Amino acid sequence: MGEDTEVLQSVSDLPVQDPPGEEFSAADLRWVKYASSEHHCDDVALIPYDRTEAFISGECNNPEYPTRFHIERGRKRERGSLKEFRSDEYLLYRMYWCSFGPENYGEGGAILPSRKYRLNTRNRAARPQSMRGCTCHFAIKRLYARPSLALIIYHERRHVNKSGFVCHGPLDRDAIGPGARRVPYVGSEIQQQTMSLIYLGVPEENILQTHIEGIQRYCGSDAKVDSLASQYVHKLGMIIKRSTHELDLDDQASIRMWVDRNKKSVFFHQDATETDAFVLGIQTEWQLQQMIRFGHQGLLASHSSFGISKLKYPLHTLLVFDSRQHALPVAWVITRSVTKQDTLRWMKALTDRIHYVDSTWRIGGFIIDDPTSELDPIRNVFSCPILFSLWHIRRTWLKNIIKKCSNSEVQCEIFTILGKFMYSIWSEKNPMDALEKLFQDFVDQTTFIQYFKSFWVPKLDMWIDTIRNLPLASQESCGAIEGYHLKLKLKAYDDSQLDALQRVDWLVHKLTTELHSGYWLNLYADESGSFPQVKAEYIASTSWQRAVQIPDDSVVFDDKEPLSAKVASQKDASQMRIVWNAGSEFSLCDCSWSMQGNLCKHIIKVNMICAPRKDFQPSLSFQSFQHVLLDLWQKPVDDSFSLDLSVAWVMQMQERIQKVSELATSDGIAQVAGKLPIQWSNKRGRRTALRRTSPMRVLPHSNGSTQRDLTPKKNRKRKRLSTFSG
């Protein structure tokens, strides 16, 4: 990797390098010095843009300094936004930094705030071992003038700290903090994996075996390494077991101390005062990366008001949907405040944190589950469509029906009538007529009727207005949100300390240890294949995924009762589950999972079979979508310009839905891309970029912030006028 003394002034003079092999690193490239008004004589190389992932993978697998590179910040421009540009102007810019830097939290330890003495170290959480102060970082520019090429700018190629010493990898003997000279290298991924297994209660011998396999990838097989690894796992397990959420007897002071210790995991904190409500926004670095990865151009869902009657402050969770469409928590907000001002503050703080890493990040839609949610902050911050999920109302109604009505036939009939009430919202009939029939026919079910009249009737108008005004989320997304709710409920309410629910530090401890570790390990097992059993359980963790595994011939419809179906059990073929009110989201199954108020796999499978059949009504989400289109069609005056614009919008939506549907049913994006027509264009000028249109682009949008004009101004020299007194 020699260096030339010649310093180039233009990227056009650089040769394009394309080393062979699936991966390549900096050692396989010839680096030259490049200087401009923006760069101060850095090492650069020019490669094809589609080989950037191969370069990053090669740098990560460096045998002397194994690491991972994360995106520290990024910027993006639209094609055609610049009329005049330099040869090194970017279309896409990414700054990659070694995950062992730049901060270094492995040394020492300051006295905790508000204390004149150090707490017992046995109760302190393990120190992060990954931040070693490494200064290695590089930038990749996708060139504006030549989008097929990428310019690599290596600002610091050595994996050293500010003092110039190697700070991680096999060549570093001090890579783990206190007592590092006697302990082998442990990276952040290995440590997080080990901590997750400890939090999830895996036996220590199994954790030790997995931990040794991880560090042997860096240190090799050695009896001394195995012995020290055993001590490390045992010590880490003791630290975790002895750690406590109570950093102070006063809950408010304990939270302040936790926030001071974990500033990188807190995106917003507002202490309770006479004028301000308590708000705590938590997002770990791993959650930040997953929000950027799965949330961009995807859906963001809100799971609101968890524990409103049991916890000191309710918990609000933001969810994204991963590659398997499972709900993944990417941010937690603990507060009782639902005002526009507080909601806008923490949402703005969250998006600012994301845009610092990736300025192009934006979501495609936001799903809410509470009709009292403030919509203005969502529209102002995320600038996206808002959908409404019915999982909460369906679950609450079904649980109370089963709890307050003992007869199974009565349970089915009441739930069916409530389903008709929901389906009649878009019809010409008055939805309240279905409720009047319910009150008359089941007047003997006094417990449930009194509950429904006192709790639900006063706020049904609010729910109906929200359902009419917002599109409804699908049954798959409802099942994914409900799956997160059940896992959160299992983790939050299994604590033996009865008074813990009224402490915020206890809730924070639960979220950032057990729940966070569980989701981290699930995703890691799914993508790496390291834990087959964990991966299998993760795949089958939602009712939708379990329903997909049921064969179609396992569903049998009864000719005498067309609205009921039987589903054969996959474990015991002789056992049949009965689903009443088939083809509706308000179906009821006799399995134990459905009898607990959950959306079971048998109902989802039956609805999948009923969806294409004309003798069953469409789903609620499809009816709301149809209502939106019809409403859009009926508003314009006939033979008007508004009608032309509405038709254009509908055609754009139809085209995008077709593309998304085709991509979802195809084997890969290459199959879809191969069918796209070739776009021909004329070269209009040397210094003017071509504007390309994308078939996936729909209505113009705004990201909620002031847009900067990226067109450079002409560099005109102006004489400065002198200021004269008098």
C-alpha positions in Angstrom: 0.0 0.0 0.0 2.6 2.5 -1.1 2.1 6.2 -1.3 2.9 8.6 -4.1 4.5 11.9 -3.5 2.5 13.4 -6.3 -0.6 15.2 -5.1 -3.5 15.2 -7.5 -6.0 18.1 -7.8 -8.8 16.3 -9.8 -10.6 13.0 -9.3 -10.8 12.7 -13.1 -7.1 11.8 -13.1 -7.5 8.8 -10.8 -7.6 5.3 -12.3 -10.6 3.0 -11.5 -9.5 0.0 -9.5 -11.5 -3.2 -9.3 -9.5 -6.0 -7.4 -10.7 -9.5 -8.0 -12.5 -11.7 -5.3 -15.6 -11.4 -3.3 -13.9 -9.1 -0.8 -10.9 -6.8 -0.9 -9.2 -4.4 1.5 -7.1 -1.3 1.5 -4.0 -3.5 1.0 -5.3 -4.5 -2.4 -5.6 -0.9 -3.6 -3.0 1.7 -4.8 -3.5 4.9 -2.8 -2.6 8.3 -4.1 -2.6 11.7 -2.4 -5.4 14.0 -3.3 -6.0 17.6 -2.1 -8.8 20.1 -2.7 -10.5 23.0 -1.0 -12.5 20.4 1.0 -9.8 17.7 1.5 -6.4 18.2 3.1 -4.1 15.8 1.2 -5.8 12.5 2.0 -5.2 9.0 0.7 -7.8 8.3 -2.0 -8.8 5.5 -4.4 -11.5 5.1 -7.0 -13.5 1.9 -7.3 -16.9 0.9 -8.9 -19.8 1.9 -6.6 -21.2 -1.6 -6.6 -18.0 -2.9 -5.0 -18.2 -0.6 -1.9 -19.7 -3.4 0.3 -16.9 -5.7 -0.8 -14.4 -3.1 0.4 -16.1 -2.5 3.7 -16.3 -6.3 4.4 -12.6 -6.7 3.6 -11.7 -3.9 6.0 -13.8 -5.5 8.7 -12.1 -8.9 8.3 -8.6 -7.5 8.7 -6.7 -10.3 10.6 -4.6 -7.8 12.6 -7.4 -5.5 13.5 -10.8 -7.3 13.2 -13.6 -4.8 13.6 -16.9 -3.5 12.3 -17.4 -0.1 10.7 -20.6 1.9 11.4 -22.0 4.9 9.6 -21.1 7.9 11.6 -22.9 10.4 9.4 -24.2 10.7 5.9 -25.6 13.1 3.3 -27.4 12.7 0.0 -28.3 14.8 -3.1 -30.9 14.3 -5.8 -29.7 13.9 -9.3 -30.1 17.1 -11.3 -30.0 19.3 -8.2 -26.6 20.8 -9.2 -26.1 22.7 -12.4 -22.4 23.2 -11.8 -20.2 20.8 -9.8 -16.7 19.8 -9.1 -15.2 16.4 -10.1 -15.3 15.2 -6.5 -18.9 16.4 -5.7 -21.0 13.7 -4.0 -24.3 12.2 -4.9 -24.1 10.1 -1.8 -21.7 10.6 1.2 -21.1 8.2 4.0 -18.5 8.5 6.8 -17.5 5.1 8.2 -15.8 4.9 11.6 -14.2 1.9 13.4 -16.6 0.6 16.0 -13.8 0.7 18.6 -13.7 4.5 18.5 -13.5 7.3 18.8 -14.5 7.5 22.5 -12.7 5.5 25.2 -14.7 4.4 28.2 -12.4 1.6 29.2 -10.2 3.6 31.5 -10.7 4.7 35.1 -14.1 5.7 36.4 -15.3 9.0 37.8 -17.0 9.6 41.1 -20.7 9.4 40.6 -22.6 12.7 40.6 -24.2 14.0 43.9 -22.0 11.7 45.9 -18.7 12.2 47.9 -17.9 8.5 47.8 -17.9 5.7 45.2 -20.7 3.1 45.2 -20.0 -0.5 45.9 -18.4 -1.7 42.7 -20.0 -5.1 42.9 -23.4 -3.5 42.1 -22.1 -1.5 39.2 -22.9 -2.6 35.6 -20.1 -3.9 33.4 -18.1 -1.2 31.6 -18.4 -1.1 27.8 -15.4 -2.8 26.4 -15.8 -1.7 22.7 -14.9 2.0 22.9 -11.1 2.0 22.7 -10.5 5.4 21.2 -9.7 4.1 17.7 -9.2 6.9 15.2 -9.5 4.8 12.0 -12.1 6.2 9.7 -12.8 6.7 6.0 -15.4 8.3 3.8 -17.1 7.0 0.6 -18.5 9.4 -2.0 -20.7 8.2 -4.8 -19.6 10.8 -7.4 -22.2 13.2 -8.8 -20.6 13.4 -12.2 -20.1 9.6 -12.5 -22.6 7.7 -10.3 -21.2 4.3 -11.2 -18.0 5.2 -9.3 -17.1 5.6 -5.7 -14.3 7.7 -4.2 -12.8 6.2 -1.0 -11.1 8.9 1.2 -9.1 7.3 4.0 -8.6 9.9 6.7 -6.8 7.5 9.1 -5.8 4.0 8.0 -4.1 3.0 11.3 -6.1 1.5 14.1 -4.5 3.6 16.8 -5.7 6.0 19.5 -4.8 9.6 19.8 -1.5 8.7 21.4 -0.5 6.6 18.4 -0.8 3.2 20.1 -2.7 0.2 18.8 -5.9 0.1 20.8 -7.7 -3.1 19.8 -7.1 -6.5 18.1 -4.6 -9.3 18.7 -1.7 -6.8 18.6 -3.1 -4.9 21.5 -2.6 -6.4 25.0 -4.5 -3.7 26.8 -7.8 -4.0 24.9 -10.3 -4.7 27.6 -9.9 -2.1 30.4 -8.9 -2.9 34.0 -6.7 -5.9 34.2 -6.4 -6.0 30.5 -2.9 -7.4 30.3 -4.1 -10.7 31.7 -7.4 -10.9 29.7 -7.9 -11.7 26.0 -9.6 -9.4 23.5 -13.4 -9.2 23.8 -15.3 -7.1 21.2 -18.6 -5.4 21.6 -20.4 -8.1 19.6 -19.1 -10.9 21.7 -19.7 -9.0 25.0 -23.3 -8.1 24.0 -23.9 -11.7 23.0 -22.6 -13.0 26.3 -24.6 -10.4 28.3 -27.7 -11.3 26.4 -27.4 -15.0 27.2 -26.8 -14.2 30.9 -29.9 -11.9 31.1 -32.0 -14.6 29.4 -31.0 -17.2 32.0 -29.0 -19.6 29.7 -26.8 -22.0 31.8 -23.3 -20.7 32.4 -21.6 -23.7 30.7 -23.5 -23.0 27.5 -22.6 -19.3 27.7 -18.9 -20.2 28.2 -18.8 -22.4 25.2 -20.3 -19.7 23.0 -18.0 -17.1 24.5 -14.9 -19.1 23.9 -15.9 -19.8 20.3 -16.3 -16.0 19.8 -12.9 -15.0 21.1 -11.1 -17.8 19.4 -11.9 -16.1 16.1 -9.4 -13.4 17.2 -7.0 -15.0 19.7 -6.9 -18.6 18.5 -7.2 -21.7 20.6 -5.2 -21.6 23.8 -5.7 -23.2 27.2 -4.8 -19.9 28.9 -7.4 -18.1 26.8 -10.0 -20.6 27.7 -9.2 -20.3 31.4 -9.3 -16.5 31.4 -12.6 -16.6 29.3 -14.2 -18.8 32.0 -13.2 -16.2 34.6 -14.5 -13.4 32.5 -17.9 -15.1 31.9 -18.2 -15.9 35.6 -17.3 -12.4 36.7 -19.7 -10.8 34.2 -22.5 -13.1 35.4 -21.8 -12.1 39.0 -21.8 -8.4 38.1 -25.2 -8.8 36.3 -26.8 -10.8 39.1 -25.7 -8.4 41.8 -26.5 -5.3 39.8 -29.6 -3.4 41.0 -31.9 -0.8 39.5 -31.8 1.2 42.8 -28.9 3.6 42.4 -30.5 5.8 45.0 -33.4 5.3 47.5 -35.1 8.2 45.9 -36.5 7.2 42.5 -36.0 10.6 40.9 -32.4 10.8 42.0 -31.8 7.3 40.8 -33.0 8.1 37.3 -30.8 11.2 37.2 -27.8 9.1 38.0 -28.7 6.5 35.4 -29.1 9.2 32.7 -25.7 10.6 33.6 -24.1 7.2 33.3 -25.9 6.3 30.0 -25.9 9.5 28.0 -25.3 7.6 24.7 -28.6 5.7 25.3 -30.7 8.8 26.2 -32.1 10.9 23.4 -34.4 13.1 25.5 -34.7 13.8 29.2 -37.0 16.3 30.9 -37.1 16.2 34.7 -40.4 16.7 36.5 -41.0 20.3 37.7 -44.0 22.4 38.6 -44.4 23.4 34.9 -42.9 20.4 33.0 -43.8 16.8 33.1 -41.3 13.9 33.4 -40.2 12.6 30.0 -37.4 10.1 29.4 -36.5 8.9 25.9 -34.3 5.8 25.7 -32.6 4.5 22.5 -29.4 2.4 22.6 -26.9 2.6 19.7 -28.1 -0.8 18.5 -31.7 0.4 18.4 -30.6 3.5 16.5 -29.0 1.4 13.8 -32.1 -0.8 13.5 -34.3 2.3 13.2 -32.2 3.6 10.4 -32.0 0.2 8.8 -35.6 -1.0 8.9 -37.4 2.4 9.4 -36.2 4.1 6.2 -39.0 4.2 3.7 -40.8 1.7 5.9 -43.5 1.8 8.7 -43.0 3.1 12.2 -45.6 1.9 14.7 -46.6 3.3 18.1 -47.4 1.0 21.0 -48.7 3.5 23.5 -49.9 3.7 27.1 -48.5 0.4 28.4 -49.0 0.0 32.1 -51.1 3.1 32.5 -52.8 1.7 35.6 -49.9 -0.3 37.1 -46.7 1.6 36.4 -45.7 4.9 37.9 -45.3 6.4 34.3 -46.8 4.6 31.2 -44.5 3.3 28.6 -44.6 4.4 24.9 -42.7 2.2 22.4 -41.8 3.0 18.8 -41.6 -0.1 16.7 -40.2 -0.9 13.2 -40.8 -4.1 11.3 -37.7 -6.1 10.5 -37.0 -8.4 7.4 -39.5 -11.0 8.8 -42.1 -8.3 9.6 -41.7 -8.8 13.3 -42.1 -5.7 15.5 -38.8 -4.5 16.8 -38.6 -1.9 19.6 -36.3 1.0 18.5 -37.1 3.6 21.1 -38.8 3.8 24.5 -40.5 6.9 26.0 -41.5 6.9 29.6 -44.0 9.7 30.4 -47.5 10.4 31.4 -47.6 13.6 29.3 -49.5 13.4 26.0 -49.5 17.1 25.2 -48.5 18.4 21.8 -45.6 20.3 23.2 -43.9 17.4 25.0 -44.7 15.0 22.2 -43.2 17.3 19.6 -40.1 17.8 21.8 -39.1 14.2 22.1 -40.1 13.3 18.5 -37.9 16.1 17.2 -35.0 15.1 19.4 -35.3 11.5 18.1 -35.4 12.4 14.5 -32.5 14.9 14.9 -30.4 12.1 16.3 -31.2 9.9 13.3 -30.6 12.7 10.7 -27.2 13.3 12.3 -26.2 9.8 11.1 -28.3 9.7 7.9 -29.8 13.0 6.7 -31.9 11.2 4.0 -33.8 9.0 6.5 -37.6 9.2 6.4 -40.4 6.8 7.0 -43.3 5.8 4.7 -46.0 5.7 7.3 -46.8 5.9 11.0 -49.2 3.5 12.7 -51.0 4.6 15.9 -53.2 2.5 18.2 -54.8 5.2 20.4 -57.4 7.6 19.0 -56.4 10.2 21.6 -52.9 10.5 20.1 -51.8 13.9 18.9 -51.5 13.8 15.1 -50.0 17.2 14.5 -46.5 16.3 16.0 -46.4 13.2 13.8 -47.3 15.1 10.7 -44.8 18.0 11.6 -41.9 15.7 12.4 -42.3 12.7 10.2 -44.3 14.2 7.3 -45.9 10.9 6.4 -49.4 9.3 6.2 -50.9 8.1 9.5 -52.6 4.7 9.9 -54.7 3.3 12.7 -54.4 -0.1 14.2 -57.4 -2.0 15.8 -55.3 -4.6 17.7 -55.9 -2.8 21.1 -59.7 -2.5 20.8 -60.1 -6.1 19.5 -58.0 -7.6 22.2 -59.8 -5.6 25.0 -63.3 -6.5 23.8 -62.5 -10.2 23.4 -60.8 -10.5 26.8 -63.8 -8.9 28.6 -66.3 -11.0 26.7 -64.5 -14.2 27.7 -64.1 -12.9 31.3 -67.6 -11.7 31.8 -69.6 -14.2 29.7 -69.3 -17.9 30.6 -71.3 -19.5 27.7 -69.2 -20.1 24.6 -72.1 -19.5 22.2 -72.9 -16.2 23.8 -69.2 -15.2 23.6 -69.2 -15.9 19.9 -72.5 -14.1 19.2 -71.5 -11.0 21.1 -68.1 -10.8 19.4 -69.7 -11.3 16.0 -72.2 -8.4 16.6 -69.3 -6.1 17.7 -67.5 -7.1 14.5 -70.6 -6.1 12.5 -70.6 -2.8 14.3 -67.0 -2.1 13.1 -67.7 -3.2 9.6 -70.8 -1.0 9.4 -68.8 2.2 9.9 -68.2 2.7 6.2 -71.7 1.6 5.2 -74.9 3.7 4.9 -76.3 2.0 8.0 -76.0 3.7 11.4 -73.3 1.8 13.4 -75.2 2.4 16.6 -78.0 0.2 15.4 -75.8 -2.9 15.8 -75.2 -1.9 19.4 -78.9 -1.4 20.1 -79.4 -5.0 18.9 -76.6 -6.1 21.2 -78.2 -4.4 24.2 -81.6 -5.9 23.4 -80.6 -9.5 22.6 -78.2 -9.9 25.5 -80.0 -8.0 28.2 -79.4 -11.0 30.5 -75.6 -10.6 30.3 -75.7 -7.7 32.8 -72.0 -7.8 33.7 -70.7 -7.3 30.2 -73.4 -4.9 29.1 -72.9 -2.7 32.1 -69.1 -2.7 31.5 -69.6 -1.8 27.8 -72.1 1.0 28.5 -70.0 2.6 31.2 -66.5 2.2 29.7 -66.9 2.2 25.9 -70.2 3.9 24.9 -69.0 7.4 26.1 -65.9 7.3 23.8 -67.2 5.3 20.8 -67.8 8.5 18.8 -64.1 9.3 19.1 -63.1 5.8 17.9 -65.5 6.0 15.0 -64.2 9.3 13.9 -60.6 8.1 14.0 -61.5 4.9 12.1 -63.3 6.9 9.4 -60.6 9.5 9.0 -57.5 7.3 9.1 -56.7 4.2 6.9 -56.6 1.0 8.9 -53.5 -1.1 9.4 -53.5 -4.7 8.2 -54.0 -7.9 10.2 -50.3 -8.8 9.9 -49.1 -5.5 11.4 -51.8 -5.8 14.2 -50.5 -9.3 15.0 -46.9 -8.1 15.1 -47.7 -5.2 17.5 -49.7 -7.6 19.7 -46.7 -10.0 19.7 -44.5 -7.2 21.1 -47.2 -6.4 23.7 -47.3 -9.9 25.0 -43.5 -10.2 25.2 -43.3 -6.8 27.0 -46.1 -7.8 29.4 -44.3 -11.1 30.2 -41.0 -9.3 31.0 -42.5 -6.4 32.9 -44.9 -8.2 35.2 -42.8 -11.2 36.2 -40.9 -9.3 38.9 -41.3 -10.7 42.4 -40.9 -7.2 44.0 -44.4 -5.9 44.3 -43.3 -2.3 44.9 -41.0 -2.3 41.9 -43.7 -1.3 39.4 -43.9 2.2 41.0 -40.2 2.9 40.4 -39.0 4.3 37.0 -35.5 3.0 37.5 -36.8 -0.5 37.7 -38.7 -0.2 34.4 -35.6 1.3 32.7 -33.5 -1.6 34.1 -36.0 -4.1 32.7 -36.1 -2.5 29.3 -32.3 -2.0 28.8 -31.3 -5.4 30.1 -33.7 -8.3 29.6 -36.0 -7.0 26.9 -33.2 -5.4 24.9 -31.0 -8.5 25.2 -33.9 -10.7 24.0 -34.5 -8.7 20.8 -30.8 -8.3 20.2 -30.2 -12.1 20.4 -33.3 -12.9 18.3 -32.1 -10.7 15.4 -28.5 -11.8 15.8 -29.5 -15.5 15.7 -31.7 -15.0 12.7 -29.0 -13.2 10.6 -26.0 -15.2 11.7 -27.5 -18.6 12.3 -25.5 -19.1 15.5 -28.4 -20.2 17.6 -30.8 -22.4 15.6 -33.3 -22.9 18.5 -33.5 -19.2 19.2 -33.9 -18.5 15.5 -36.7 -21.0 15.2 -38.6 -19.6 18.1 -38.0 -16.1 16.8 -39.5 -16.9 13.4 -42.6 -18.5 15.0 -43.0 -15.6 17.5 -46.0 -14.0 15.6 -49.4 -15.6 14.8 -49.0 -14.5 11.2 -45.8 -16.5 10.7 -47.3 -19.5 12.4 -50.4 -19.3 10.2 -48.2 -19.3 7.0 -46.9 -22.7 8.1 -50.4 -24.3 8.1 -51.2 -26.0 4.7 -54.3 -24.9 2.9 -55.8 -28.4 2.9 -55.9 -28.2 6.7 -58.8 -25.8 6.6 -62.3 -27.2 6.0 -65.5 -25.2 5.6 -68.9 -26.5 6.8 -71.6 -26.3 4.0 -74.3 -26.1 6.6 -72.5 -23.3 8.5 -70.6 -21.2 5.9 -69.4 -18.7 8.5 -67.5 -21.4 10.5 -64.4 -23.4 9.6 -62.3 -26.2 11.1 -58.5 -26.1 11.1 -56.6 -29.4 11.7 -53.9 -29.3 14.3 -50.4 -29.6 13.0 -49.3 -31.6 16.1 -52.3 -33.9 16.2 -54.2 -34.3 12.9 -57.2 -35.8 14.7 -57.7 -32.6 16.7 -59.7 -29.8 15.0 -60.0 -26.1 16.0 -63.3 -24.4 15.2 -63.3 -20.8 14.0 -66.6 -18.9 14.1 -67.4 -15.8 12.0 -64.8 -16.8 9.4 -63.4 -14.2 7.1 -63.6 -11.4 9.7 -61.0 -9.8 12.0 -63.5 -10.4 14.7 -63.5 -14.1 14.4 -63.3 -16.3 17.5 -61.4 -19.6 17.8 -61.8 -22.3 20.5 -58.0 -22.7 21.0 -56.5 -21.7 24.3 -54.5 -18.8 22.7 -57.6 -17.2 21.3 -59.4 -17.7 24.6 -56.8 -15.5 26.2 -57.9 -12.6 24.0 -55.1 -13.1 21.4 -55.1 -13.2 17.6 -54.4 -16.8 16.9 -52.9 -18.5 13.9 -56.1 -20.4 13.1 -58.1 -17.2 12.6 -55.4 -15.7 10.4 -55.1 -18.8 8.3 -58.9 -19.0 7.8 -59.0 -15.3 6.8 -56.2 -16.0 4.3 -58.3 -18.6 2.6 -61.4 -16.4 2.7 -59.8 -13.3 1.3 -60.0 -14.2 -2.4 -63.5 -15.7 -2.2 -66.4 -13.4 -3.2 -68.8 -14.8 -0.7 -66.8 -13.2 2.1 -66.6 -9.5 2.8 -63.2 -7.8 2.4 -61.1 -7.1 5.4 -61.4 -3.9 7.4 -58.1 -2.5 6.2 -59.1 -3.1 2.6 -62.5 -1.4 3.1 -60.8 1.6 4.6 -58.4 1.7 1.7 -61.3 1.5 -0.7 -63.0 4.3 1.2 -60.0 6.6 0.8 -59.9 6.0 -2.9 -63.6 6.6 -3.4 -63.5 9.7 -1.2 -60.6 11.0 -3.4 -62.6 10.2 -6.5 -65.9 11.9 -5.4 -64.4 15.2 -4.2 -63.5 16.8 -7.5 -66.1 18.5 -9.7 -66.8 16.7 -12.9 -64.8 17.9 -16.0 -62.5 20.0 -13.7 -58.8 20.3 -13.3 -59.1 18.8 -9.8 -60.5 15.7 -11.3 -57.4 15.4 -13.6 -55.1 15.8 -10.6 -57.0 13.2 -8.5 -56.8 10.7 -11.4 -53.1 11.3 -11.7 -52.6 10.7 -7.9 -54.7 7.5 -8.1 -52.6 6.2 -11.0 -49.4 6.9 -9.1 -50.7 5.1 -6.1 -51.8 2.1 -8.2 -48.4 1.9 -9.9 -46.6 2.0 -6.6 -48.8 -0.7 -5.1 -48.3 -2.9 -8.1 -44.5 -2.5 -7.8 -44.5 -3.3 -4.0 -46.8 -6.3 -4.5 -44.6 -7.6 -7.3 -41.5 -7.2 -5.2 -43.2 -9.0 -2.2 -44.2 -12.0 -4.3 -40.9 -12.3 -6.3 -37.8 -14.2 -5.4 -35.7 -11.0 -5.3 -35.3 -7.5 -6.5 -33.2 -8.6 -9.5 -36.2 -10.3 -10.9 -38.2 -7.1 -10.7 -35.4 -4.9 -12.0 -34.9 -7.1 -15.0 -38.5 -6.3 -16.2 -38.0 -2.5 -16.0 -37.9 -0.7 -19.4 -34.6 0.9 -20.5 -34.7 4.7 -20.3 -32.9 6.5 -23.1 -31.9 10.1 -22.8 -29.9 12.6 -24.8 -26.8 14.3 -23.5 -27.9 17.9 -23.3 -24.7 19.5 -22.0 -21.4 18.9 -20.5 -22.0 20.6 -17.2 -25.6 19.7 -16.7 -26.7 16.5 -15.0 -29.5 14.4 -16.3 -32.7 14.2 -14.4 -34.0 10.7 -14.0 -37.5 9.8 -12.9 -38.2 6.9 -10.6 -41.3 4.7 -11.1 -41.5 4.4 -7.3 -41.7 8.1 -6.7 -45.2 9.4 -5.6 -46.5 12.7 -4.3 -43.9 15.4 -3.4 -43.1 15.5 0.2 -41.4 17.6 2.8 -39.2 16.2 5.7 -40.6 18.8 8.0 -37.6 21.0 8.0 -36.5 24.0 5.9 -35.1 22.7 2.6 -31.7 24.1 1.6 -31.0 25.1 -2.0 -28.2 22.8 -3.0 -27.5 24.7 -6.2 -24.2 26.5 -5.8 -24.2 30.2 -6.2 -21.9 31.8 -8.7 -18.6 32.8 -7.2 -18.6 36.5 -7.9 -16.0 38.6 -6.2 -17.4 41.7 -4.7 -15.5 44.7 -3.5 -16.0 45.4 0.2 -17.3 48.9 0.8 -15.5 50.9 3.5 -17.5 52.4 6.3 -16.9 56.1 6.8 -17.9 57.9 10.0 -19.8 61.1 9.7 
